[in-house]
Amino acid sequence: MALEALRSEKTVAQLSSEYGVHATQVNAWRKQALEGLPDLFERANGADAKAQEAQKEQLYQQIGKLQMEVEWLKKKSKQLGLT
C-alpha cells in the first residue's frame, strides 16, 4: 500500500477506503517509505563497494604471484641456457 501511496495514482482517501486503513496511517507509511528508501540504496552500494574492494585485493595478490612466477621462469631458463 505504501508503494501505491508513493505512486500517487489514487488519493489517500481512496487508498484508506480501499484497504480499510485510516488516512493518517496511509500518510505515515508513505512518509516512512520516503525516508527509508534512500538508505536501502546506500546499503546496497556499500556492500557492493566492499565486495569490489575484496575482489580487487584478491586480483592484485594473484598478479603479484604470477609476476614472481614469470621472474622465476626467466631466471631458470637463463640458467638452463634456453634463452
N, CA and C atoms as an extended XYZ file, in Angstrom:
249
Properties=species:S:1:pos:R:3:atomname:S:1:resname:S:1:resid:I:1 pbc="F F F"
N         0.822       -1.180        0.000 N   MET     1
C         0.000        0.000        0.000 CA  MET     1
C         0.873        1.253        0.000 C   MET     1
N         2.018        1.179        0.664 N   ALA     2
C         2.911        2.335        0.678 CA  ALA     2
C         3.377        2.673       -0.733 C   ALA     2
N         3.616        1.652       -1.531 N   LEU     3
C         4.026        1.897       -2.919 CA  LEU     3
C         2.925        2.593       -3.714 C   LEU     3
N         1.709        2.173       -3.492 N   GLU     4
C         0.594        2.834       -4.176 CA  GLU     4
C         0.479        4.284       -3.730 C   GLU     4
N         0.705        4.532       -2.456 N   ALA     5
C         0.657        5.905       -1.954 CA  ALA     5
C         1.779        6.740       -2.574 C   ALA     5
N         2.940        6.119       -2.779 N   LEU     6
C         4.055        6.836       -3.396 CA  LEU     6
C         3.786        7.150       -4.862 C   LEU     6
N         3.106        6.249       -5.543 N   ARG     7
C         2.796        6.460       -6.961 CA  ARG     7
C         1.827        7.617       -7.167 C   ARG     7
N         1.017        7.884       -6.190 N   SER     8
C         0.021        8.972       -6.232 CA  SER     8
C        -0.991        8.789       -7.352 C   SER     8
N        -1.271        7.545       -7.715 N   GLU     9
C        -2.297        7.288       -8.716 CA  GLU     9
C        -3.692        7.421       -8.111 C   GLU     9
N        -3.774        7.172       -6.808 N   LYS    10
C        -5.040        7.309       -6.088 CA  LYS    10
C        -4.825        8.260       -4.923 C   LYS    10
N        -5.892        8.873       -4.484 N   THR    11
C        -5.789        9.768       -3.334 CA  THR    11
C        -5.650        8.949       -2.064 C   THR    11
N        -5.231        9.617       -1.002 N   VAL    12
C        -5.107        8.958        0.290 CA  VAL    12
C        -6.471        8.459        0.755 C   VAL    12
N        -7.501        9.230        0.488 N   ALA    13
C        -8.859        8.824        0.869 CA  ALA    13
C        -9.268        7.553        0.134 C   ALA    13
N        -8.941        7.463       -1.141 N   GLN    14
C        -9.277        6.261       -1.910 CA  GLN    14
C        -8.529        5.047       -1.375 C   GLN    14
N        -7.264        5.211       -1.084 N   LEU    15
C        -6.470        4.105       -0.563 CA  LEU    15
C        -6.956        3.650        0.813 C   LEU    15
N        -7.275        4.617        1.663 N   SER    16
C        -7.731        4.260        3.003 CA  SER    16
C        -9.061        3.522        2.962 C   SER    16
N        -9.967        3.931        2.080 N   SER    17
C       -11.240        3.214        1.988 CA  SER    17
C       -11.072        1.859        1.305 C   SER    17
N       -10.172        1.781        0.337 N   GLU    18
C        -9.946        0.520       -0.372 CA  GLU    18
C        -9.342       -0.548        0.545 C   GLU    18
N        -8.394       -0.157        1.386 N   TYR    19
C        -7.709       -1.107        2.256 CA  TYR    19
C        -8.261       -1.132        3.682 C   TYR    19
N        -9.171       -0.238        3.975 N   GLY    20
C        -9.763       -0.202        5.315 CA  GLY    20
C        -8.801        0.293        6.379 C   GLY    20
N        -7.947        1.220        6.000 N   VAL    21
C        -6.952        1.777        6.913 CA  VAL    21
C        -7.197        3.275        6.998 C   VAL    21
N        -6.960        3.846        8.173 N   HIS    22
C        -7.167        5.272        8.367 CA  HIS    22
C        -6.190        6.061        7.508 C   HIS    22
N        -6.625        7.213        7.025 N   ALA    23
C        -5.820        8.063        6.146 CA  ALA    23
C        -4.522        8.493        6.823 C   ALA    23
N        -4.573        8.705        8.126 N   THR    24
C        -3.366        9.086        8.855 CA  THR    24
C        -2.312        7.987        8.755 C   THR    24
N        -2.770        6.737        8.840 N   GLN    25
C        -1.835        5.613        8.747 CA  GLN    25
C        -1.231        5.519        7.350 C   GLN    25
N        -2.027        5.749        6.330 N   VAL    26
C        -1.525        5.738        4.949 CA  VAL    26
C        -0.451        6.806        4.783 C   VAL    26
N        -0.715        8.004        5.295 N   ASN    27
C         0.271        9.094        5.224 CA  ASN    27
C         1.537        8.749        5.999 C   ASN    27
N         1.389        8.101        7.152 N   ALA    28
C         2.548        7.716        7.957 CA  ALA    28
C         3.399        6.689        7.218 C   ALA    28
N         2.765        5.700        6.589 N   TRP    29
C         3.501        4.685        5.831 CA  TRP    29
C         4.200        5.299        4.630 C   TRP    29
N         3.517        6.239        3.972 N   ARG    30
C         4.106        6.914        2.821 CA  ARG    30
C         5.348        7.703        3.246 C   ARG    30
N         5.234        8.426        4.348 N   LYS    31
C         6.354        9.213        4.858 CA  LYS    31
C         7.508        8.300        5.255 C   LYS    31
N         7.193        7.205        5.922 N   GLN    32
C         8.217        6.246        6.340 CA  GLN    32
C         8.931        5.638        5.132 C   GLN    32
N         8.178        5.325        4.093 N   ALA    33
C         8.770        4.770        2.881 CA  ALA    33
C         9.690        5.790        2.224 C   ALA    33
N         9.266        7.038        2.136 N   LEU    34
C        10.092        8.081        1.525 CA  LEU    34
C        11.392        8.293        2.293 C   LEU    34
N        11.320        8.198        3.618 N   GLU    35
C        12.523        8.396        4.431 CA  GLU    35
C        13.449        7.191        4.373 C   GLU    35
N        12.897        5.993        4.207 N   GLY    36
C        13.705        4.784        4.254 CA  GLY    36
C        14.291        4.334        2.939 C   GLY    36
N        13.704        4.728        1.828 N   LEU    37
C        14.185        4.261        0.526 CA  LEU    37
C        15.634        4.646        0.219 C   LEU    37
N        16.063        5.854        0.500 N   PRO    38
C        17.479        6.178        0.206 CA  PRO    38
C        18.461        5.282        0.967 C   PRO    38
N        18.128        4.896        2.191 N   ASP    39
C        19.010        4.026        2.968 CA  ASP    39
C        19.166        2.662        2.318 C   ASP    39
N        18.116        2.167        1.700 N   LEU    40
C        18.191        0.864        1.045 CA  LEU    40
C        19.245        0.872       -0.059 C   LEU    40
N        19.282        1.943       -0.817 N   PHE    41
C        20.231        2.034       -1.916 CA  PHE    41
C        21.647        2.289       -1.421 C   PHE    41
N        21.795        3.029       -0.337 N   GLU    42
C        23.119        3.280        0.212 CA  GLU    42
C        23.728        1.998        0.751 C   GLU    42
N        22.946        1.185        1.444 N   ARG    43
C        23.451       -0.075        1.977 CA  ARG    43
C        23.882       -0.998        0.851 C   ARG    43
N        23.103       -1.058       -0.203 N   ALA    44
C        23.439       -1.932       -1.323 CA  ALA    44
C        24.741       -1.482       -1.958 C   ALA    44
N        24.915       -0.187       -2.145 N   ASN    45
C        26.146        0.323       -2.736 CA  ASN    45
C        27.336        0.094       -1.821 C   ASN    45
N        27.139        0.221       -0.534 N   GLY    46
C        28.218       -0.024        0.418 CA  GLY    46
C        28.660       -1.468        0.393 C   GLY    46
N        27.723       -2.378        0.317 N   ALA    47
C        28.055       -3.801        0.254 CA  ALA    47
C        28.767       -4.117       -1.051 C   ALA    47
N        28.308       -3.532       -2.143 N   ASP    48
C        28.953       -3.746       -3.434 CA  ASP    48
C        30.378       -3.204       -3.420 C   ASP    48
N        30.575       -2.067       -2.803 N   ALA    49
C        31.903       -1.471       -2.748 CA  ALA    49
C        32.851       -2.366       -1.958 C   ALA    49
N        32.369       -2.942       -0.864 N   LYS    50
C        33.210       -3.839       -0.068 CA  LYS    50
C        33.555       -5.092       -0.867 C   LYS    50
N        32.597       -5.641       -1.581 N   ALA    51
C        32.832       -6.843       -2.382 CA  ALA    51
C        33.824       -6.538       -3.506 C   ALA    51
N        33.677       -5.387       -4.129 N   GLN    52
C        34.592       -4.996       -5.200 CA  GLN    52
C        36.002       -4.787       -4.664 C   GLN    52
N        36.093       -4.197       -3.494 N   GLU    53
C        37.407       -3.968       -2.891 CA  GLU    53
C        38.082       -5.293       -2.550 C   GLU    53
N        37.332       -6.247       -2.034 N   ALA    54
C        37.880       -7.569       -1.718 CA  ALA    54
C        38.338       -8.282       -2.984 C   ALA    54
N        37.541       -8.204       -4.046 N   GLN    55
C        37.910       -8.828       -5.308 CA  GLN    55
C        39.155       -8.167       -5.894 C   GLN    55
N        39.227       -6.853       -5.788 N   LYS    56
C        40.377       -6.105       -6.293 CA  LYS    56
C        41.652       -6.537       -5.570 C   LYS    56
N        41.566       -6.679       -4.250 N   GLU    57
C        42.714       -7.109       -3.459 CA  GLU    57
C        43.154       -8.519       -3.856 C   GLU    57
N        42.190       -9.392       -4.060 N   GLN    58
C        42.497      -10.765       -4.474 CA  GLN    58
C        43.196      -10.781       -5.842 C   GLN    58
N        42.727       -9.963       -6.750 N   LEU    59
C        43.337       -9.897       -8.078 CA  LEU    59
C        44.756       -9.345       -8.015 C   LEU    59
N        44.989       -8.341       -7.170 N   TYR    60
C        46.338       -7.807       -7.015 CA  TYR    60
C        47.285       -8.873       -6.460 C   TYR    60
N        46.797       -9.682       -5.524 N   GLN    61
C        47.621      -10.764       -4.988 CA  GLN    61
C        47.954      -11.782       -6.073 C   GLN    61
N        46.985      -12.099       -6.888 N   GLN    62
C        47.207      -13.058       -7.975 CA  GLN    62
C        48.207      -12.502       -8.994 C   GLN    62
N        48.100      -11.213       -9.295 N   ILE    63
C        49.049      -10.575      -10.223 CA  ILE    63
C        50.462      -10.655       -9.660 C   ILE    63
N        50.605      -10.360       -8.380 N   GLY    64
C        51.920      -10.431       -7.745 CA  GLY    64
C        52.501      -11.834       -7.807 C   GLY    64
N        51.686      -12.824       -7.548 N   LYS    65
C        52.137      -14.215       -7.599 CA  LYS    65
C        52.574      -14.587       -9.018 C   LYS    65
N        51.795      -14.192      -10.000 N   LEU    66
C        52.135      -14.504      -11.391 CA  LEU    66
C        53.409      -13.793      -11.831 C   LEU    66
N        53.616      -12.570      -11.364 N   GLN    67
C        54.843      -11.847      -11.697 CA  GLN    67
C        56.065      -12.551      -11.112 C   GLN    67
N        55.925      -13.048       -9.895 N   MET    68
C        57.025      -13.788       -9.270 CA  MET    68
C        57.319      -15.064      -10.051 C   MET    68
N        56.287      -15.756      -10.495 N   GLU    69
C        56.475      -16.979      -11.272 CA  GLU    69
C        57.169      -16.691      -12.602 C   GLU    69
N        56.797      -15.602      -13.262 N   VAL    70
C        57.431      -15.229      -14.528 CA  VAL    70
C        58.912      -14.937      -14.300 C   VAL    70
N        59.232      -14.196      -13.258 N   GLU    71
C        60.635      -13.888      -12.960 CA  GLU    71
C        61.417      -15.157      -12.660 C   GLU    71
N        60.825      -16.074      -11.932 N   TRP    72
C        61.487      -17.342      -11.605 CA  TRP    72
C        61.744      -18.143      -12.882 C   TRP    72
N        60.743      -18.178      -13.768 N   LEU    73
C        60.906      -18.908      -15.028 CA  LEU    73
C        61.983      -18.278      -15.911 C   LEU    73
N        62.052      -16.953      -15.927 N   LYS    74
C        63.099      -16.269      -16.694 CA  LYS    74
C        64.482      -16.641      -16.154 C   LYS    74
N        64.596      -16.629      -14.842 N   LYS    75
C        65.864      -16.957      -14.198 CA  LYS    75
C        66.270      -18.393      -14.514 C   LYS    75
N        65.338      -19.328      -14.394 N   LYS    76
C        65.638      -20.737      -14.654 CA  LYS    76
C        65.964      -20.986      -16.121 C   LYS    76
N        65.274      -20.308      -17.028 N   SER    77
C        65.561      -20.501      -18.451 CA  SER    77
C        66.953      -20.004      -18.791 C   SER    77
N        67.409      -18.921      -18.143 N   LYS    78
C        68.771      -18.426      -18.348 CA  LYS    78
C        69.785      -19.430      -17.827 C   LYS    78
N        69.481      -20.012      -16.645 N   GLN    79
C        70.396      -20.976      -16.037 CA  GLN    79
C        70.515      -22.223      -16.917 C   GLN    79
N        69.459      -22.608      -17.564 N   LEU    80
C        69.489      -23.796      -18.415 CA  LEU    80
C        69.961      -23.487      -19.833 C   LEU    80
N        70.161      -22.222      -20.112 N   GLY    81
C        70.664      -21.803      -21.418 CA  GLY    81
C        69.598      -21.884      -22.498 C   GLY    81
N        68.337      -21.742      -22.124 N   LEU    82
C        67.246      -21.804      -23.092 CA  LEU    82
C        66.976      -20.461      -23.761 C   LEU    82
N        67.514      -19.405      -23.221 N   THR    83
C        67.287      -18.096      -23.845 CA  THR    83
C        68.570      -17.463      -24.272 C   THR    83
